[in-house]
Amino acid sequence: MSDFHELIKSFPKTRDYVRDFFVYGFKTRNDFKEKSPRTYDNERRRLESWLAPYVRKDYAPGGSSISLAIDSSLLDTNPLFRVWKTKSFTDNDIVLHFLILDLLQDGRPRTLEEITDSLLTQYEALFDIQTVRRKCNAYEKEGLLVKTKSGKTVLFSLDNSLARWLGSNRQVLDACSFFQMAGHFGIIGNELSQQFDHENRSFRVKHSFFVHTLEDEILLELLNAMNQHKAVRMDLKSSRHGTVSTAECVPLQIFISTRSGRRFLCGYLCRSRRFSCFRLDALKHVALLETAEDYGQLLDKLTQNRPSLWGVSFQGGGGRRLESLSMILQVIEPGEGYIVDRLKREGRGGSVTKVGEHVYRYETHAFDCNEMLPWVRTFTGRILSLECSSKLVEQRFYRDLETMYRIYDI
């Protein structure tokens, strides 16, 4: 039987663990169907080790489940940053990490042979030159080392200019404290602050979506693709069924919901020749493909379509390009004039017309009127009638009303 290890080898696996327990649902031991109960125990212990101060255990007839209890307004950092710092390592990994970085602290470039010889003479650590080469190349790829060529000679050096600049301008660390709380890729601000033992004593965020940090690795790949105007191939995991599918698209913009905080990739599906949105927390892997020659044209086309987008859906249930919705409301004036103001302010370009005494009509066109229903329901009690070109939307609205009448015995 294998021993339990707190660290794991890749961040995607970490991301899946945290999502399974804290995003997709609070799982008990009996709910964990994908693997063995022992795997559930290992994952639970791992998460409790990483996030012990914030883990809450609830007991139910089906068994105990764990969840996160986090109040972002009280915290000076994102506790989920800890899951970025769990990668496993071998004895050679950790020894070479400290010795190579310490050796290159003087900033002088060295060849692989010089680094290998110095590890032996200065630290009495014997390593094969191929092992040192792999480690230095990996660090160069990660940005820790600088790789240059002098003729045919390859030199590695450590660039400490940023660290020295931050050390002499410590007020900039306040900006890092703010960035780790407010910006995407906040782990960068957190790492810089920790490097200089700087605590965030100034900033708190009342409404913060800490779980976004789990998506930042995927977001970085998508932003790189946008910057290079390239198409991508994505692996998507269904949160409902757990199945994994593949899609190819040209990534154009990142949408962020101000209501739920969810982030979406808006891309163009070349095969079906339409726009579509994908939740970032459903993306497992992103691979860059060829350059999209018509990238600018697609971006302009998206800009033209944005006014008709209510949420993130570009296609309704009936397959129409645009759907229309008309809603008649009773507004007792002058005391309820704020209802008319709401329609104009929140109606996203829809028209508001007075059609009678204390009666107003709201009309709009959108790609998917089904997304409007949560907003439409906020006017329940004032709605006299509702019509939609998509009969499925219309039927769903009246069916929900009938269900509410039965629940409240109306």
LINTAMO-V255062 format. One record per backbone hydrogen bond with DSSP energy under -0.5 kcal/mol. NH is the residue of the N-H (numbers start at 1). CO is the residue of the C=O. Records with the same first field share a line. If there is no record, write none. Layout:
NH = CO, CO
This chain:
8 = 86
14 = 10
15 = 11
16 = 12
17 = 13
18 = 14
19 = 15
20 = 16
21 = 17
22 = 18
23 = 19
24 = 19
27 = 25
29 = 64
30 = 62
32 = 28
33 = 31
39 = 36
40 = 36
41 = 37
42 = 38
43 = 39
44 = 40
45 = 41
46 = 42
47 = 43
48 = 44
49 = 45
50 = 46
51 = 47
54 = 51
55 = 51, 52
56 = 67
58 = 56, 65
60 = 63
63 = 60
65 = 58
66 = 27
67 = 56
69 = 54
70 = 68
72 = 70
74 = 71
75 = 71, 72
79 = 77
81 = 78
82 = 79
83 = 80
84 = 81
85 = 82
86 = 83
88 = 8
94 = 90
95 = 91
96 = 92
97 = 93
98 = 94
99 = 95
100 = 96
101 = 97
102 = 98
103 = 99
104 = 100
105 = 102
106 = 103
107 = 104
110 = 156
115 = 111
116 = 112
117 = 113
118 = 114
119 = 115
120 = 116
121 = 117
122 = 118
123 = 118, 119
124 = 120
125 = 119
126 = 124
127 = 125
131 = 128
132 = 128
133 = 129
134 = 130
135 = 131
136 = 132
137 = 133
138 = 134
139 = 135
140 = 136
141 = 137
142 = 138
143 = 139
144 = 139
145 = 139
146 = 157
148 = 146, 155
150 = 153
151 = 149
152 = 150
153 = 150
155 = 148
156 = 110
157 = 146
158 = 104
159 = 157
160 = 158
164 = 160
165 = 161
166 = 162
167 = 163
168 = 164
169 = 165, 166
172 = 169
173 = 170
174 = 171
175 = 171, 172
176 = 172
177 = 173
178 = 174
179 = 175
180 = 176
181 = 177, 178
182 = 178
183 = 179
186 = 183
188 = 185
189 = 185
190 = 186
191 = 187
192 = 188
193 = 189
194 = 190
195 = 191
196 = 192, 193
197 = 194
198 = 193
199 = 197
201 = 199
205 = 72
206 = 204
208 = 206
210 = 208
212 = 209
213 = 210
214 = 211
215 = 212
216 = 212, 213
219 = 215
220 = 216
221 = 217
222 = 218
223 = 219
224 = 220
225 = 221
226 = 222
227 = 223
228 = 224
229 = 225, 226
230 = 225
231 = 290
232 = 249
233 = 287
234 = 247
235 = 285
236 = 234, 245
237 = 282
238 = 236, 243
242 = 238
245 = 236
247 = 234
249 = 232
250 = 268
251 = 230, 249
252 = 266
253 = 266
255 = 253, 264
257 = 262
261 = 257
264 = 255
265 = 278
266 = 253, 264
267 = 265, 276
268 = 250
269 = 267, 274
270 = 268
273 = 269
274 = 269
276 = 267
278 = 265
280 = 263
282 = 279
283 = 280
284 = 235
285 = 235
287 = 233
289 = 231
292 = 229
293 = 291
295 = 292
298 = 294
299 = 295
300 = 296
301 = 297
302 = 298
303 = 299
304 = 300
305 = 301
306 = 302
308 = 305
309 = 306
310 = 308
316 = 320, 367
319 = 316
323 = 366
325 = 364
326 = 387
327 = 362
328 = 385
329 = 327, 360
330 = 382
331 = 329, 358
333 = 331
336 = 332
337 = 334
339 = 336
340 = 336
341 = 337
342 = 338
343 = 339
344 = 340
345 = 341
346 = 342
347 = 343
350 = 347
351 = 363
353 = 361
355 = 353, 359
356 = 359
359 = 356
360 = 329
361 = 353
362 = 327
363 = 351
364 = 325
366 = 323
367 = 308
371 = 368
372 = 369
373 = 369, 370
375 = 372
376 = 372
377 = 373
378 = 375
379 = 376
380 = 377
382 = 379
383 = 379
384 = 328
385 = 328
387 = 326
389 = 324
391 = 389
393 = 390
394 = 390
395 = 391
396 = 392
397 = 393
398 = 394
399 = 395
400 = 396
401 = 397
402 = 398
403 = 399
404 = 400
405 = 401
406 = 402
407 = 403
408 = 404
409 = 406
410 = 405
